[in-house]
Amino acid sequence: MSRAADDYDGLTTAFLGGSQRARSVPRAQPMPMLLVVGNVPTLAGIWIAQYADQLARTAGPIALVRLDGAASRGEIFRAQGRAMPADGGAWLERASAFARGWIVCVDSRRTAPELVGSGCPLTVMSGTDETAIAAAQRLIEAIVQAASKGGGAAPAIGLVFVGSTEDAAQSATNGLIVWAAERKLAVALSMTAHAPRVDRVESTGPVPLALLGAAELAEATEMISMAMSGSPRRFEAEQAAPRVAAPVIARAVSELAQPEVVRATAAPAAASTVRTGTIGEYFSELTALPFGCPDALSVALGLDDSGALHLVQCGSVHNELRVTASWARANWALLIAACPRLQANPPRIVEHLLLDDAREAALLHRTGLLLHARVDVTVGSSLVRQRIDLNDAASAGIR
């Protein structure tokens, strides 16, 4: 995904807030960007992730909140190895400590008064085909009219075009500017980004945000705004490279060992059993490694015949996978010392997510993860659990 050359003002407005406020929010209080998804090519969720990841590459970690009722969720793009809690309230607090920008994503079914009343900077995501442009025109006109009825000026609107070349995106922007002038609509339009194709993104994975799902749009953005400005640690110092820590290695305990030694080694041994059990039960093509990341005890490590390191985690929340991957890269020399069969240079790390419900994979495609499901299969007279692969390297976005 590439950025327009002249989008500095648009991004400044998006992350620092415009001059207009529809609500009485203190001017010093930061506001999230409101991304309104219009008529886009298929798989809108993937394009949204592309845009958030593109911003994160240049601005730093980006928090994306998708408001979708009970299915509302949040995720961080380019979190730089930071682990995120699975609880919604704790997620907001943690994200507020380091996220450099916030995007609140809604679809175009939201009414224009709702969008204007949120008090947030607005960005519209659209395709460049004729139908998409017509839908964008209707949305822009409705926003201007809603602002006018409220007695204020229309907020500046950033434009993001997906599934198109830069030339097509710029042409669509110019066309909308001319159209707005002909309609005498007092609104500033500018292209802030475009996405010609789908690329791999780096995300912590979605976390449910039930506390936002039941709120009105203005209430939800107010809660996010409070989270953005409420953390005493915002922004925390840029995270240094993951600390160098020796792998947690399960060692056999001698029968003559002192009791305190047995107690000290029992926990790592138990953790290793869980890790290697996952590899041995579901990934017969891998050799389980008897060590792992000390900060991610649920992630199992395995080795394939080509010397690649495989990371396996169960469940749909895969924060610890990202933590383990960062840890492995930082400690690669130690890992090679512990397991000389690992490919030395460059490090090859493959991340796997083992799901209990295959439907959870819908939000995880093209995140760089190999997705699998555990299913019950009848073998003879017995019921056993087996692994079913849900994607491959190409569809996962692994290059």
MARDO-502995 format. One line per field, with one value per residue (C-alpha): x, y, z. Coordinates in nm, 4 decimals. Each point is the difference from the previous one (the first is absolute). Layout:
X <- c(X  ...)
Y <- c(Y  ...)
Z <- c(Z  ...)
This chain:
X <- c(0.0000  0.1452  -0.0721  -0.0816  0.2856  -0.2051  -0.1810  0.1833  -0.2854  -0.2515  0.1908  0.0587  -0.3734  -0.0717  0.2258  -0.0024  -0.3618  -0.1539  -0.1139  -0.3697  -0.1617  -0.3589  0.0167  0.1282  0.3161  0.2969  0.2298  0.3023  -0.1681  0.1117  -0.2624  0.0244  -0.0307  -0.3423  0.0381  -0.3263  0.0109  -0.1994  -0.0256  0.3276  0.1099  -0.0782  0.1411  -0.0276  0.1632  0.3236  0.0147  -0.0626  0.2919  0.2175  -0.0689  0.0657  0.3222  0.1170  -0.0468  0.1791  0.3052  0.0618  -0.1724  0.0687  -0.2479  -0.3606  -0.3048  -0.2935  -0.3452  -0.2743  -0.3435  -0.2415  -0.2450  0.0639  0.2828  0.1961  0.3700  0.3385  0.3482  0.3411  0.2055  0.3793  -0.0029  0.3759  -0.0300  -0.2151  -0.2481  -0.3634  -0.2539  -0.3126  -0.2321  -0.1562  0.0478  0.3583  0.0617  -0.1073  0.2199  0.3019  -0.0454  -0.0219  0.3533  0.1726  -0.2386  0.1027  -0.3345  -0.3532  -0.2472  -0.3665  -0.1527  -0.3712  -0.1922  -0.1939  -0.3331  0.0673  -0.2008  0.1773  -0.1111  0.1626  0.3259  0.0097  -0.1168  0.2905  0.2325  0.2691  0.2072  -0.1617  0.1529  -0.2017  0.1222  -0.1261  0.0708  0.0531  -0.2663  -0.3065  -0.2310  0.2451  0.0544  -0.3763  -0.0345  0.2858  -0.1711  -0.3233  0.1871  0.2026  -0.3089  -0.1891  0.2884  0.0093  -0.3762  0.0061  0.2739  -0.1927  -0.3187  0.1996  0.1175  0.3634  0.2380  0.0547  0.3135  0.2832  -0.0313  0.2959  -0.0384  0.1489  -0.0376  0.0558  0.0450  0.1307  0.3207  0.1278  -0.0996  -0.3552  -0.0214  0.1246  -0.2386  -0.2898  0.1050  0.0185  -0.3404  -0.1559  0.1558  -0.1417  -0.3373  -0.0106  0.0810  -0.2741  -0.2475  0.1222  0.0863  0.2299  0.2202  0.3742  0.0805  0.3452  0.1406  0.1923  0.0856  -0.0734  0.0387  0.0662  0.0191  -0.0202  0.3293  0.0964  -0.0801  0.1386  -0.2726  -0.0450  -0.3329  -0.3541  -0.1157  -0.3753  -0.1081  -0.3477  0.0037  0.0038  -0.2423  -0.3047  0.0814  -0.1150  0.2665  0.0568  0.0241  0.2420  0.2313  -0.0136  0.1078  0.2852  0.0992  0.0154  0.2151  0.2311  0.0633  -0.0565  0.3129  0.2702  0.2581  -0.1080  0.2138  0.2300  0.3573  0.0521  0.0435  0.3556  0.0903  -0.1415  0.2132  0.2587  -0.1098  0.1164  -0.2627  -0.1993  0.1338  -0.1628  0.2681  -0.0337  0.0097  0.2271  -0.1551  0.2741  -0.0829  -0.0870  -0.3757  0.0391  0.1694  -0.2868  -0.2518  0.1944  0.0116  -0.3503  -0.1740  0.2222  -0.0317  -0.3793  -0.0010  0.2229  -0.2352  -0.2906  0.2093  0.1480  -0.3340  -0.1633  0.2745  0.0005  -0.3788  -0.0822  0.3224  0.1662  0.2173  0.1763  0.2516  -0.1055  0.2629  0.0263  0.0276  -0.1973  -0.0491  -0.0132  -0.2603  -0.2350  -0.0471  -0.2895  0.2071  0.1626  0.3172  0.0754  0.2588  -0.0535  0.2431  0.1100  0.1103  -0.2945  -0.1340  -0.3760  -0.2048  -0.3352  -0.2695  -0.3527  -0.2995  -0.0957  0.1857  0.3568  0.1801  0.2557  0.0882  0.1195  0.1872  0.1722  0.0942  0.1649  0.1736  0.1284  0.1486  0.1727  0.1388  0.0746  0.3639  -0.1064  -0.2609  0.2562  0.2308  -0.2842  -0.1052  0.2747  -0.2460  -0.1655  0.0749  0.2582  -0.0570  -0.2484  -0.2264  -0.3096  -0.2957  -0.3451  -0.2967  -0.2955  -0.3351  -0.1992  -0.3701  -0.2836  -0.2564  0.0861  -0.2330  0.2484  0.2367  -0.2103  0.1635  0.3501  0.0669  0.2995  0.1427  0.3113  -0.1266  -0.0538  -0.3471  -0.1176  -0.3085  -0.0321  -0.2915  -0.1455  0.0411  -0.1311  0.2754  -0.1391  -0.2019  0.1923  -0.0449  0.3323  0.0988  0.1921  0.1436  -0.1599  0.1975  -0.2055  0.2494  0.3460  0.3031  -0.1323  -0.3453  0.1531  0.2056  0.3337  0.2684)
Y <- c(0.0000  0.3373  0.3476  0.3139  0.2458  0.2945  -0.1545  0.1715  0.2355  -0.2832  -0.2184  0.2954  0.0662  -0.3698  -0.0480  0.3450  0.0917  0.2618  0.3477  -0.0910  -0.1758  -0.1162  -0.0837  0.1873  -0.2054  0.1810  0.1116  -0.1552  -0.3413  -0.2102  -0.1509  -0.3190  0.0036  -0.1198  -0.2250  -0.0383  -0.3005  0.0594  -0.2054  -0.1935  -0.3126  -0.3309  -0.0816  0.3445  -0.1221  -0.0753  0.3497  0.1559  -0.1975  0.1082  0.3652  -0.0317  -0.1914  0.2595  0.2799  -0.2038  -0.0443  0.3742  0.1324  -0.2857  -0.2403  0.0620  -0.1083  -0.1015  -0.0277  -0.1499  0.0980  -0.2745  -0.0482  -0.3150  -0.0897  0.3199  -0.0682  0.1668  -0.0849  0.1625  0.0230  0.0014  -0.0468  -0.0704  -0.3214  0.1373  -0.2444  0.1106  -0.1195  -0.1848  0.2042  0.2977  0.2549  -0.1049  0.0052  0.3665  0.0949  -0.1848  0.1372  0.3561  -0.0321  -0.0364  0.0328  0.2982  0.0247  -0.1355  -0.0940  -0.0663  -0.1888  0.0093  -0.0749  0.2469  -0.1110  0.2410  0.3191  0.3213  0.1759  -0.2843  0.0406  0.3770  -0.0195  -0.2242  0.3002  -0.2175  0.0724  -0.1876  -0.2249  -0.1803  -0.3273  -0.0769  -0.1731  0.1981  -0.1591  0.1985  -0.1581  0.0603  0.3642  0.0594  -0.1462  0.2201  0.3070  -0.0785  -0.0486  0.3211  0.2038  -0.1451  0.0896  0.3597  0.0343  -0.1470  0.2424  0.2922  -0.0936  -0.0146  0.3550  -0.0843  -0.0433  -0.3419  -0.1762  -0.0639  -0.3474  -0.2203  -0.2476  -0.3491  -0.1939  -0.3751  -0.2499  0.2699  0.1514  0.3338  0.1667  -0.1341  0.1065  0.3514  0.0272  -0.1038  0.2600  0.2755  -0.1030  0.0221  0.3414  0.1304  -0.1573  0.1615  0.3394  -0.0351  -0.0947  0.2955  -0.2279  0.1737  -0.2947  -0.0657  -0.3307  -0.1566  -0.3430  -0.1384  -0.3489  -0.2648  -0.3787  -0.1633  -0.3531  -0.2069  -0.0474  -0.1735  0.1933  -0.0231  -0.0077  -0.1200  -0.1535  0.1046  0.0329  0.0285  0.3442  -0.0687  0.3202  0.2053  -0.2155  0.1055  0.3733  0.2633  0.1237  0.3288  -0.1848  -0.2566  0.2623  0.1946  -0.3120  -0.0550  0.3660  -0.0306  -0.3116  0.1832  0.2830  -0.1749  -0.2118  0.1545  -0.1901  0.1304  -0.0238  -0.2571  -0.0003  -0.1861  -0.3624  -0.1185  -0.3273  -0.2944  -0.0821  -0.2670  -0.2933  -0.3546  -0.2471  -0.1772  -0.3537  -0.2947  -0.1998  -0.3391  0.0266  -0.2411  -0.2193  0.1249  0.3670  0.2132  0.0720  0.3703  -0.0864  -0.2285  0.2751  0.2540  -0.2189  -0.1448  0.2965  0.0157  -0.3754  0.0204  0.2846  -0.1991  -0.2983  0.2145  0.1492  -0.3196  -0.1786  0.2413  -0.0583  -0.3764  -0.0368  0.2242  0.0657  -0.3338  0.1571  0.2135  -0.0892  0.1522  0.2110  -0.0296  0.3754  0.3135  0.3699  0.0788  0.2716  -0.2184  -0.3344  -0.1053  0.0006  -0.3252  -0.0022  -0.2535  -0.0612  -0.1251  -0.1840  0.3216  0.1653  0.2387  0.0821  -0.0515  0.1687  -0.1537  0.1543  -0.1219  0.2359  0.3055  0.2613  -0.0211  0.2741  -0.2440  -0.1194  0.3504  0.0286  -0.3337  0.0920  0.3236  -0.1868  -0.2671  0.2548  0.1819  -0.3262  -0.1817  -0.0658  -0.1605  -0.2103  -0.1270  -0.0887  -0.1978  -0.1545  0.0006  -0.1316  0.3432  0.1902  0.2619  0.2833  0.1378  -0.1227  -0.1785  0.0201  -0.1382  0.0808  -0.2386  0.0566  -0.3082  0.0878  -0.1881  0.1754  0.0283  0.3000  0.2070  -0.0175  0.2502  0.2988  -0.1451  -0.0666  0.1786  0.0881  -0.2083  -0.2924  -0.3582  -0.0866  -0.3439  -0.1406  -0.2865  -0.2196  -0.3256  -0.2882  -0.3547  -0.2558  -0.3514  0.0007  0.2855  0.3764  0.1810  0.3627  0.0825  0.3091  0.1490  0.2645  0.3108  0.1851  -0.0207  0.2277  0.1868  0.0752  0.0857  0.2748  -0.1681  0.0806)
Z <- c(0.0000  -0.0924  0.1199  -0.1888  -0.0200  0.1288  0.2950  0.2858  0.0816  -0.0219  0.2436  0.2332  0.0060  0.0503  0.3010  0.1627  -0.0734  -0.2269  0.0929  0.0206  0.2931  0.0027  0.3706  0.2988  0.0280  0.1556  -0.2781  0.1714  0.0010  -0.2995  -0.2272  -0.2066  -0.3772  -0.1158  -0.3048  -0.1918  -0.2316  -0.3152  -0.3178  -0.0222  -0.1869  0.1672  0.3459  0.1573  0.3209  -0.1824  -0.1526  0.3414  0.1415  -0.2945  0.0732  0.3742  -0.0624  -0.2550  0.2532  0.2662  -0.2218  0.0033  0.3141  0.2421  0.1644  -0.1073  0.2012  -0.2206  0.1581  -0.2173  0.1311  -0.0991  0.2856  0.1980  -0.2400  0.0762  0.0345  0.0137  -0.1205  -0.0162  -0.3176  0.0233  0.3782  -0.0056  0.1996  0.2809  0.1511  0.0256  0.2599  -0.1117  0.2251  -0.1781  0.2781  0.0627  -0.3767  -0.0222  0.2946  -0.1383  -0.3525  0.1314  0.1359  -0.3358  -0.2984  -0.2152  -0.1740  0.0336  -0.2726  0.0712  -0.2917  -0.0869  -0.3183  -0.2124  0.1501  0.2846  -0.0407  -0.0949  0.3240  0.1958  -0.1913  0.0392  0.3608  0.0951  -0.0177  -0.1601  -0.3106  -0.2905  -0.2639  -0.2676  -0.1520  -0.3499  -0.3265  -0.3206  -0.2187  -0.1045  0.2572  0.2838  -0.0971  -0.0136  0.3503  0.1246  -0.1464  0.1838  0.3260  -0.0332  -0.0864  0.2974  0.2337  -0.1268  0.0399  0.3511  0.1055  -0.1508  0.1848  0.3207  -0.0558  -0.0696  -0.2888  -0.1507  0.1263  -0.2430  -0.1513  -0.0852  -0.2862  -0.0131  -0.3243  -0.0073  -0.2808  -0.2332  -0.1319  0.1253  -0.3280  0.0273  0.3648  -0.0759  -0.2941  0.2249  0.2578  -0.2606  -0.1325  0.3462  0.0621  -0.3295  0.0760  0.3472  -0.1498  -0.2607  0.2735  0.2090  0.2899  0.2476  0.0895  -0.0239  -0.1716  -0.0299  -0.0759  0.2960  -0.1278  -0.2607  -0.0122  -0.3356  0.1440  0.3155  0.1848  0.3203  0.3173  0.3532  0.2641  0.3564  -0.1012  0.0946  0.3616  0.0771  0.1249  0.1352  0.2060  -0.3230  -0.1964  0.2013  -0.0085  -0.2471  -0.2410  0.1864  0.3322  -0.1426  -0.1493  0.3273  0.1903  -0.2449  0.0245  0.3779  -0.0345  -0.2411  0.2450  0.3320  0.0319  0.2213  -0.2081  -0.3426  -0.1942  0.1539  -0.1252  -0.3234  0.0871  -0.0233  -0.1600  0.1965  0.2981  -0.0535  0.2091  -0.0129  -0.1229  0.2691  -0.0297  0.1731  0.1809  0.1639  0.3797  0.1800  0.2665  0.2332  -0.0598  0.2984  0.0464  -0.0795  -0.3301  -0.0936  0.0724  -0.2062  -0.3099  0.0159  -0.1661  -0.3109  -0.0387  0.0097  -0.2516  -0.2316  0.0172  -0.1194  -0.2788  -0.1370  0.0368  -0.2443  -0.2572  0.0385  -0.0126  -0.2962  -0.1940  -0.0652  -0.2708  0.2635  0.2681  0.3320  0.1759  0.3806  0.0588  -0.0688  0.0616  0.3747  -0.0651  -0.2064  0.1694  -0.2250  -0.3210  -0.1112  -0.2103  -0.2713  -0.2700  -0.3545  -0.2277  -0.1732  0.3243  0.0353  0.3456  0.0426  0.2728  0.0962  0.2197  0.0723  -0.0079  -0.2036  0.2089  -0.1224  0.1925  0.1392  -0.3504  -0.0891  0.3303  -0.0608  -0.3574  0.1187  0.2812  -0.2388  -0.2406  0.2856  0.1420  -0.3256  0.0891  0.3287  -0.1769  -0.2510  0.2887  0.1577  -0.3319  -0.2689  -0.2618  -0.0204  -0.3183  0.0940  -0.2452  -0.0659  0.2829  -0.1300  0.2381  -0.0843  0.2256  0.0445  0.1690  0.1018  0.0263  0.1683  -0.2211  -0.3700  -0.0340  0.1996  -0.2973  -0.1974  0.1714  -0.0081  -0.3680  -0.1517  0.3418  -0.0644  0.2089  -0.1080  0.1276  0.1097  0.1696  0.2468  -0.1012  0.1293  -0.2453  0.0374  -0.0526  0.0250  0.3197  0.1586  -0.0135  -0.0370  -0.0495  -0.3135  -0.1639  -0.3106  -0.1920  -0.0842  -0.2200  -0.1521  -0.0176  -0.3041  0.1413  0.3385  -0.1611  0.0760  -0.2544)
